[in-house]
Amino acid sequence: MGELRNAALGLFILTGIKLISIFYLNLLDLDHPLFLFGPSEESNESDFKPNVPRIELDYKRCADLHNQIVEIGWKGYHPEADPSTRNLTTWWVYYGEEAQNISGRLTPSLIEFLKLAQMPEDSLSFTYHLDGLSHPSQMWYGLEDMDDEFSAVVLYSANEGSHRMGLVFNHEHNLAAFAPSIFDYPIDSQLTYPLETALMMYLSMINVGKIASLPEPEYEDQPCFGPWVLRPFSDFDIKIAVEEFASLVDAIVGKIPSEARGSLTFEYLNSDTKNPLIDNVTLEYLQMEPSFLRSFLSLAPKPPFTYIAPGLTLPTPSSLTSLLYSLPLPDWFSEQKYNPADLPLLLFPSNKTVSAPPNTTLDGSPLYGYTKTTLNNVTAGLYLVSQSRSMFESFANGVKLITPFPLGSNGWVRKADWSFVGDEWHVVYNYTELYQMGTNSFVNGHAILLHQVLRSWRAMVEDGVWEVDGDGVKGGMEMWKMADTEEGWWRFKMDAALW
């Protein structure tokens, strides 16, 4: 039975990887901000197939993408400067004899890329996550100890951390992945992609406003590696989350049986203008600062039912007020005088609490970001990682589903990178990792994004996996156990995260 199960799981994984590439190909729309790579750039299906070796590096395409990012960074830092004054020195020219000395360890196509790839001026970073193309002496840092110095190079150095590595490029397979430090390499579960895919993803972060190049006076208190600042959310994040929520609500309303449709349902269907989840008067009363949360609550339509997913209810003015004024502030949080708005917020609550194993204190850091907290008796549900800007999460639209029971004991539930959820040494992860990314191919890890979860829920409704009645999605929290079954695990596995 074990061999059959492993064979079946392997088939599911191979099929899933193909579906991921199809998913991303379907999004390749020049009008879609996530895939605006540049006026001369076109993408194809093979760019989004993980772990598929390339015969050769497309050095011209990669250099063009690289140089676009360098130019955007320079223009943002020097908004008043004449573009014709920009220094176009390439890596190969910049390092001269040092570059020549290592040429024997580089492939011909990689050398051609380095001869075309420009160096940022003024000691500016290449992107927020990458300092830039590695110094010749650093190209094999950390790889010697892994016996990978003959097959890979640290092509771009990471911007932060100790024992830094960065974007590692395997020139035998012409694939790349992000390993910020030697402690993150190698990662068996990590998905690797062509170098141009990595560069396109960094460009897409610019195009949707996740990172921005700014002159130094405008950095303010934003996380920054000049000229790049990392924003907790963008207008695009709000737009896509609201759109996905509205689509989910429409899918649920469409499944409500005619005999179960009340006046609220008919009013919703016949109204051109929908009321928001939480009105602005309430948000003002709660003194909620401008944030992804506030924007989402004020723009997302108010559904004519109670349950948005199995066992999960919608926020109401009274429940939101109660949550904000009864936050479980950890002692360390108060002692350090941190902003309570950094704490996660229960967006879609359940009526269940986390039930820990006997004599076990569940570490609360996967939710709160700090070890001196616990998940014991915490209300289960979908949490937004931060009400505004979290010191622990770089994506304010990130979410975590906390289940009242552990998942993973059956060995089926998977994270986006195909790794298993939970382990025997960190029991808490069995309560917190459903829907999560695992490792990320091109940036530091972060929580899964709200719109991705809402999109997954919509598929569950549209496919009839979740049943619907007049109160919304039927079933209680027990429905989430389907994620750890042979029949249903794949429905809960998210698409691989590229950033």
C-alpha positions in Angstrom: 0.0 0.0 0.0 2.8 2.4 0.8 4.4 1.9 -2.6 1.0 2.5 -4.3 0.5 5.6 -2.2 3.9 7.0 -3.1 3.4 6.3 -6.8 0.0 8.0 -6.7 1.5 11.0 -4.9 4.3 11.3 -7.4 1.8 11.3 -10.3 -0.2 14.0 -8.5 3.0 16.1 -8.1 4.0 15.8 -11.7 0.5 16.7 -12.8 0.4 19.6 -10.4 3.7 21.0 -11.7 2.2 21.0 -15.2 -0.9 22.7 -13.9 1.2 25.4 -12.2 2.8 26.3 -15.5 -0.5 26.4 -17.2 -1.9 28.7 -14.5 0.9 31.2 -14.9 0.7 31.0 -18.7 -3.0 31.9 -18.5 -2.0 35.1 -16.6 0.4 36.2 -19.2 -1.5 39.2 -20.4 0.2 42.4 -21.4 -2.5 44.3 -19.5 -2.0 42.3 -16.3 0.4 44.3 -14.0 1.9 41.1 -12.6 3.4 40.3 -16.0 4.4 43.6 -17.4 8.0 42.9 -18.1 8.8 45.5 -20.6 7.8 46.7 -24.1 10.0 44.3 -25.9 9.7 41.3 -23.7 7.5 38.3 -24.4 7.0 35.3 -22.1 6.3 31.7 -22.9 5.1 28.6 -21.1 8.5 27.2 -20.5 9.5 30.2 -18.4 7.1 28.9 -15.7 7.9 25.2 -15.7 10.0 24.5 -12.5 13.0 22.2 -12.5 13.2 21.7 -16.2 16.8 22.1 -17.5 17.5 24.6 -20.3 20.0 23.6 -23.0 21.6 27.1 -22.8 21.3 30.4 -21.0 19.4 33.0 -23.2 22.0 35.6 -22.3 20.6 38.4 -24.5 17.2 38.1 -23.0 18.5 37.9 -19.5 20.8 40.9 -20.0 17.9 43.0 -21.4 15.8 42.2 -18.3 18.7 42.9 -16.0 19.5 46.2 -17.6 15.8 47.3 -17.5 15.9 46.9 -13.7 19.2 48.8 -13.4 17.8 51.6 -15.5 14.6 51.8 -13.4 16.6 51.9 -10.2 18.8 54.7 -11.5 15.9 56.8 -12.8 14.0 56.4 -9.5 17.0 57.5 -7.5 17.9 60.4 -9.9 14.4 61.6 -11.0 15.7 64.9 -12.3 18.8 63.6 -14.0 19.4 63.4 -17.8 19.1 59.7 -18.7 21.9 60.2 -21.3 24.4 60.7 -18.4 23.8 57.2 -17.0 27.0 55.1 -16.8 26.4 51.9 -18.9 29.6 50.0 -17.7 29.1 46.3 -17.7 30.1 43.8 -15.1 32.8 42.4 -17.4 34.4 45.8 -18.0 34.0 46.9 -14.4 36.0 44.0 -13.0 38.4 43.7 -15.9 41.4 41.5 -15.0 39.5 39.9 -12.1 36.8 38.9 -14.5 39.3 37.5 -17.0 41.0 35.4 -14.2 37.8 33.4 -13.5 36.6 33.1 -17.1 37.8 29.4 -17.2 35.2 28.6 -14.5 32.3 30.2 -16.4 30.3 28.9 -19.3 30.5 30.8 -22.6 26.8 31.9 -22.4 27.3 33.1 -18.8 30.4 35.1 -19.9 28.3 36.7 -22.7 25.6 37.7 -20.1 28.2 39.3 -17.9 29.6 41.2 -20.9 26.2 42.7 -21.5 24.9 43.2 -17.9 25.3 46.7 -16.6 26.4 47.7 -13.1 24.3 50.0 -11.0 25.9 53.3 -10.2 26.4 55.1 -6.9 26.7 51.7 -5.0 22.9 51.2 -5.5 21.4 47.8 -5.0 20.1 45.9 -8.0 16.8 45.1 -6.4 15.4 45.2 -2.8 16.5 41.5 -2.3 19.7 41.5 -4.3 22.7 43.7 -3.8 23.9 43.0 -7.4 26.0 40.8 -9.5 28.5 39.1 -7.3 32.2 40.2 -7.0 34.4 37.6 -8.9 35.8 36.5 -5.5 32.3 35.8 -4.1 30.8 33.8 -7.0 31.5 30.5 -5.3 31.0 31.5 -1.7 29.3 28.6 0.2 29.2 26.4 -2.9 32.6 24.8 -2.2 31.4 23.2 1.0 28.4 21.7 -0.9 30.6 20.4 -3.8 28.6 22.6 -6.1 31.4 24.9 -7.2 31.8 23.2 -10.6 28.1 23.3 -11.4 26.8 26.6 -10.0 27.7 30.2 -9.2 26.3 32.8 -6.8 25.4 35.1 -9.6 23.7 37.8 -7.5 24.6 38.5 -3.9 21.8 38.9 -1.3 21.3 42.2 0.4 21.0 41.1 4.0 21.9 38.4 6.5 25.0 36.7 7.7 27.0 34.3 5.5 25.2 35.7 2.5 24.7 33.9 -0.7 21.9 35.2 -3.1 20.5 34.1 -6.4 22.3 30.8 -7.2 22.6 29.9 -10.9 23.2 26.3 -11.9 25.0 26.6 -15.2 24.7 22.8 -15.9 20.9 23.1 -16.0 20.6 26.9 -16.5 18.2 27.3 -13.6 18.2 29.7 -10.7 16.8 29.9 -7.2 17.2 32.2 -4.2 19.3 31.1 -1.2 19.9 34.2 1.0 22.5 32.5 3.1 24.6 29.3 3.4 22.0 28.1 5.9 19.4 28.2 3.2 21.3 26.2 0.6 20.8 23.6 -0.7 17.0 23.4 -0.3 15.7 20.1 -1.6 12.1 21.3 -1.9 12.9 24.5 -3.7 11.7 24.9 -7.2 14.2 26.3 -9.7 13.5 28.3 -12.8 15.3 29.9 -15.8 17.2 33.0 -15.0 14.9 35.1 -17.1 12.0 34.0 -15.0 13.7 35.3 -11.8 14.5 38.7 -13.5 10.9 38.9 -14.8 9.6 38.4 -11.3 11.8 41.2 -9.9 10.4 43.4 -12.7 6.9 42.4 -11.8 7.4 43.5 -8.2 8.4 46.9 -9.5 5.4 47.1 -11.9 2.8 46.3 -9.2 4.4 48.7 -6.7 5.6 46.1 -4.2 9.1 47.6 -4.5 9.9 51.1 -5.7 13.1 53.0 -6.5 13.1 56.4 -4.8 15.5 59.3 -4.1 17.0 59.1 -0.7 14.8 61.8 1.0 11.7 59.7 0.3 12.9 56.6 2.0 11.3 57.7 5.3 10.8 54.7 7.6 10.2 52.2 4.9 12.4 49.0 4.7 15.1 50.0 2.3 18.2 49.0 0.4 18.8 52.1 -1.6 17.3 53.0 -4.0 14.7 50.3 -3.4 12.0 50.4 -0.7 9.7 47.5 0.2 6.1 48.5 0.6 3.8 46.5 2.8 1.1 46.6 0.1 0.3 48.3 -3.1 -2.9 49.5 -4.9 -2.7 46.4 -7.0 -2.8 44.2 -3.8 -6.0 45.9 -2.7 -7.5 45.7 -6.2 -6.9 42.0 -6.7 -7.9 41.0 -3.2 -11.2 42.9 -3.5 -11.9 41.4 -6.9 -11.2 37.9 -5.7 -13.4 38.4 -2.7 -16.2 39.7 -4.9 -15.8 36.7 -7.2 -16.0 34.3 -4.3 -19.1 36.0 -3.0 -20.7 35.9 -6.4 -19.9 32.2 -6.7 -21.5 31.4 -3.3 -24.6 33.5 -4.0 -24.9 31.7 -7.3 -24.9 28.3 -5.5 -27.6 29.3 -3.0 -30.7 27.2 -3.7 -33.6 29.3 -4.9 -35.8 28.1 -2.0 -33.1 29.3 0.5 -32.7 32.8 -1.0 -34.0 35.5 1.4 -34.5 39.2 0.9 -30.8 40.0 1.5 -29.8 37.7 -1.3 -32.3 39.2 -3.8 -31.2 42.7 -2.7 -27.6 41.8 -3.3 -28.3 40.3 -6.8 -30.4 43.3 -7.9 -28.2 46.1 -6.5 -25.6 47.8 -8.7 -23.9 49.3 -5.7 -22.9 47.0 -2.9 -22.4 48.0 0.7 -18.9 47.5 2.0 -17.9 44.8 4.5 -17.3 47.6 7.1 -18.5 51.1 6.5 -16.1 54.1 6.8 -18.0 55.5 9.7 -17.1 52.4 11.7 -13.5 52.4 10.5 -13.2 56.1 11.6 -14.7 55.3 15.0 -12.2 52.5 15.4 -9.4 54.9 14.5 -8.0 52.3 12.0 -5.0 53.8 10.3 -4.6 53.7 6.5 -3.6 50.1 5.7 -4.3 47.1 3.5 -6.9 45.9 6.1 -8.8 49.2 6.1 -8.8 49.5 2.3 -10.0 45.9 2.0 -12.8 46.2 4.6 -14.0 49.5 3.0 -14.0 48.2 -0.6 -15.0 44.6 -0.4 -18.7 43.9 -0.9 -20.8 42.8 2.1 -22.2 39.4 1.3 -25.8 38.4 2.1 -24.8 35.4 4.1 -22.6 34.5 7.2 -20.1 31.8 6.2 -17.4 32.7 3.7 -15.7 29.3 4.1 -16.4 26.2 6.2 -16.8 27.3 9.8 -15.5 30.8 9.0 -17.7 33.9 9.5 -17.5 37.4 8.0 -16.2 40.3 10.1 -18.9 42.6 11.4 -18.6 46.1 13.1 -19.3 44.5 16.5 -16.8 41.6 16.0 -14.1 43.9 14.7 -14.6 46.3 17.6 -14.3 43.4 20.0 -11.2 42.1 18.3 -9.4 45.4 18.2 -10.2 46.3 21.8 -9.4 42.8 23.3 -6.1 42.0 21.5 -4.0 39.5 23.4 -1.0 41.7 23.8 2.0 39.6 24.7 4.1 40.9 27.6 7.1 41.4 25.5 5.1 43.5 23.1 4.0 45.9 25.7 7.4 46.1 27.3 9.1 47.0 24.0 6.3 49.6 23.3 5.5 48.1 19.9 2.5 49.3 17.9 -0.5 47.1 18.5 -1.3 47.5 14.8 1.7 45.3 14.1 -0.2 42.3 15.5 -2.2 39.9 13.3 -6.0 40.3 13.1 -8.6 37.6 12.9 -10.3 38.5 9.6 -12.6 35.5 9.2 -13.1 33.9 12.7 -14.5 30.5 13.7 -16.2 29.5 16.9 -13.4 27.1 17.7 -10.1 27.5 19.6 -6.8 25.8 19.1 -6.7 22.6 21.1 -3.1 21.7 22.0 -2.0 18.1 22.8 -1.9 17.4 26.5 0.9 19.1 28.5 2.0 21.0 25.3 2.5 24.7 24.9 2.3 25.6 21.2 4.8 28.2 20.2 3.0 31.3 18.9 5.8 32.6 16.7 4.3 31.3 13.4 1.4 33.7 14.0 2.8 36.5 16.2 6.4 36.4 15.0 7.9 36.0 18.4 8.6 32.9 20.6 7.3 34.3 23.9 3.7 33.7 22.7 1.5 30.7 22.5 -1.3 29.4 20.2 -3.0 27.5 23.0 -6.7 28.5 23.1 -6.3 31.1 20.3 -9.4 31.4 18.2 -9.1 29.5 15.0 -9.7 31.2 11.6 -8.0 33.1 8.8 -5.7 35.8 10.2 -4.3 38.8 8.4 -0.6 38.9 9.5 -0.8 42.5 10.4 -3.3 45.3 10.8 -1.0 47.7 9.1 2.8 47.1 8.8 4.3 44.2 10.5 7.8 44.0 11.8 7.8 40.3 11.1 6.0 40.0 7.7 6.9 42.1 4.7 3.5 41.5 3.0 0.6 43.2 4.9 -1.8 41.2 2.7 -0.4 38.0 3.9 -2.7 35.6 5.7 -2.5 32.4 7.8 -5.2 29.9 8.5 -5.0 28.6 12.0 -6.9 25.3 12.4 -8.2 24.2 15.8 -6.6 20.8 15.3 -3.3 19.6 13.8 -3.0 18.6 10.1 -0.3 16.5 8.5 -0.4 13.2 10.5 -1.7 11.4 7.4 1.1 12.7 5.3 -0.9 14.2 2.5 -1.2 17.9 3.1 1.3 20.0 1.1 2.7 23.5 1.0 3.1 25.4 -2.2 6.6 24.1 -2.8 5.3 20.5 -2.5 6.9 20.0 1.0 4.9 18.4 3.7 3.0 20.4 6.3 4.3 20.1 9.9 6.9 17.8 11.5 7.3 15.9 14.8 9.8 18.5 16.1 7.6 21.5 15.5 4.0 20.5 16.3 2.7 24.0 16.0 3.3 24.0 12.2 0.6 21.4 11.9 -1.8 24.1 13.0 -0.5 27.0 10.9 1.0 25.8 7.6 -2.1 24.9 5.5 -2.0 27.1 2.4 1.5 28.4 3.1 4.3 28.8 0.6 7.3 26.9 2.1 10.4 28.1 0.4 10.2 30.9 -2.1 12.2 30.7 -5.4 13.2 34.4 -5.6 12.6 36.3 -2.4 12.5 35.8 1.3 9.7 33.7 2.6 6.4 35.3 3.6 2.8 34.4 4.3 0.5 33.4 1.5 -1.4 36.3 0.0 -5.1 36.9 0.7 -6.2 36.9 -2.9 -4.6 33.5 -3.5 -6.6 31.9 -0.7 -9.8 33.6 -1.8 -9.2 32.3 -5.4 -8.7 28.8 -4.0 -11.9 29.0 -2.0 -13.8 30.1 -5.1 -12.7 27.0 -6.9 -14.0 24.9 -4.0 -17.4 26.5 -4.4 -17.5 26.5 -8.1 -16.4 22.8 -8.3 -19.1 21.8 -5.8 -16.6 20.6 -3.2 -18.1 22.9 -0.7 -21.9 23.0 -0.5 -23.8 26.1 0.0 -27.1 27.1 1.7 -28.8 30.3 2.7 -26.1 31.0 5.4 -23.3 30.6 2.9 -20.7 27.8 2.8 -21.9 24.7 4.7 -19.9 22.5 7.1 -17.8 23.4 10.1 -14.1 23.4 10.8 -14.0 19.7 10.4 -14.1 20.3 6.6 -10.5 21.4 6.6 -9.4 17.9 7.5 -10.0 17.1 3.8 -6.6 18.8 3.2 -4.9 15.7 4.7 -6.6 13.1 2.7 -5.6 11.2 -0.4 -8.7 12.4 -2.3 -8.6 16.0 -1.4 -5.1 17.2 -0.5 -4.4 18.7 -4.0 -7.4 21.0 -3.7 -5.7 22.8 -0.8 -2.2 23.0 -2.3 -1.4 26.5 -3.5 0.4 27.4 -6.7 4.1 27.7 -6.3 5.2 31.2 -5.2 7.5 33.1 -7.4 7.5 36.1 -5.1 
